[in-house]
Amino acid sequence: MEDKPGNSVLIVGCGYIGRRVAALLTAQQCAVTGMVRSPESVAALKATGIDGLCADLDAGLPDISADEIYYFAPPPRDGDRDTRMSHFLAAITTAPRRIVYISTSAVYGDCSGAWITEQQPVSPTTGRGRRRLDAERQLIAWSEANDAQWLILRVPGIYGPGKLPLARLRKGLPVLREADAPWTNRIHGDDLAAICVAAMQSAHANTVYNVSDGHPSNMTDYFFRVADAAGLPHPPQVSPAEAETALSAGMLSFLNDSRRMNNDKLLRELDISLQYPELAAGLKSCFTD
Ligand SMILES: NC(=O)c1ccc[n+]([C@@H]2O[C@H](COP(=O)([O-])OP(=O)(O)OC[C@H]3O[C@@H](n4cnc5c(N)ncnc54)[C@H](OP(=O)(O)O)[C@@H]3O)[C@@H](O)[C@H]2O)c1
């Protein structure tokens, strides 16, 4: 099922990934509108040739209507519900053909380092994961009630040019010592953008995909490799007990979950050929051009 030029496309939360998706769609002659929260972000979109819609998912929204919707906005910071998703779905006046949603792998919770497929039961251990699961469930229920297709991408850590923990490394902030560090998964931003477009245009619908480059490593190894690529010193390592006081609550919330994401279904059904299946090549892309 191919997109026809002329379809109206709305990207809700048109930031780092949204701008990349918009660039791919513009090259396919699609008319793209990006929804963002601030006038500054509308101006930034306009500077790259993308029509911007300034709207706040936490406040009153205009009527929403588009043939295809990419929903990339994060949930609110607190609570167990994604009220932004609720507001958004309630504002849709004509059901789109399909909504592609970027969720997170946090919905799986801790899997003790096991390899997991999409069959893994969801069991979020953090508020972040619970809000994402709530968003997924709202999206599925709304789509089924309104005869729209849905597709959910469970995404792990996104990295790419301008999206590396360089400020943290420059400050010399500590990391958990490697022997205790959990398994983490990653995807390069350019690959994720191509996956989002493939997800919208695929014959497969109403399903969930694990998104990953297929090469998980422990989180400390990731920081070391980013530091090496940037020519920065390795951060100091701390024990789990020291981490409780030395690391921020946000960082600690990433250390409790350990899992390795199997991406077979993604590669097979969406016919994806990743540009950056290995971190080495992906990091190189962050320091060239
Ligand atoms: N970073 C990761 O490693 C990671 C991992 C898994 C999933 N994700 C998720 O993947 C998605 C895409 O990531 P990204 O890097 O492209 O995010 P991003 O660059 O932070 O972009 C998010 C966009 O959402 C908009 N937005 C936020 N709150 C809004 C609100 N209340 N009303 C309207 N718009 C709002 C922002 O608008 P303004 O620019 O005007 O603020 C921004 O354009 C996000 O949901 C992110 O949480 C990220």
The ligand as a Gaussian input file, in Angstrom:
#p B3LYP/6-31G(d) Opt

LIG

0 1
 N       14.937000      10.343000      23.640000
 C       14.802000       9.033000      23.601000
 O       15.774000       8.312000      23.732000
 C       13.433000       8.430000      23.383000
 C       13.250000       7.071000      23.519000
 C       12.001000       6.516000      23.247000
 C       10.930000       7.332000      22.868000
 N       11.135000       8.684000      22.797000
 C        9.988000       9.500000      22.374000
 O       10.037000       9.639000      20.969000
 C        9.247000      10.775000      20.595000
 C       10.015000      11.597000      19.567000
 O       11.228000      12.015000      20.159000
 P       11.937000      13.365000      19.701000
 O       13.376000      13.216000      20.057000
 O       11.562000      13.721000      18.310000
 O       11.260000      14.403000      20.711000
 P       11.464000      15.987000      20.750000
 O       12.539000      16.426000      19.840000
 O       11.543000      16.369000      22.190000
 O       10.081000      16.530000      20.144000
 C        8.890000      16.483000      20.878000
 C        7.907000      17.434000      20.217000
 O        6.676000      17.375000      20.945000
 C        6.186000      18.693000      21.089000
 N        5.389000      18.774000      22.310000
 C        5.781000      18.470000      23.580000
 N        4.786000      18.735000      24.430000
 C        3.760000      19.214000      23.694000
 C        2.472000      19.694000      24.027000
 N        2.009000      19.738000      25.300000
 N        1.670000      20.138000      23.019000
 C        2.115000      20.117000      21.727000
 N        3.327000      19.675000      21.377000
 C        4.146000      19.234000      22.345000
 C        7.406000      19.587000      21.173000
 O        7.060000      20.898000      20.782000
 P        8.025000      22.171000      21.192000
 O        9.247000      22.016000      20.346000
 O        7.263000      23.377000      20.829000
 O        8.309000      22.019000      22.659000
 C        8.361000      18.891000      20.186000
 O        8.143000      19.387000      18.887000
 C        8.932000      11.518000      21.895000
 O        7.647000      11.169000      22.319000
 C        9.958000      10.940000      22.864000
 O        9.539000      11.031000      24.199000
 C       12.350000       9.235000      23.034000

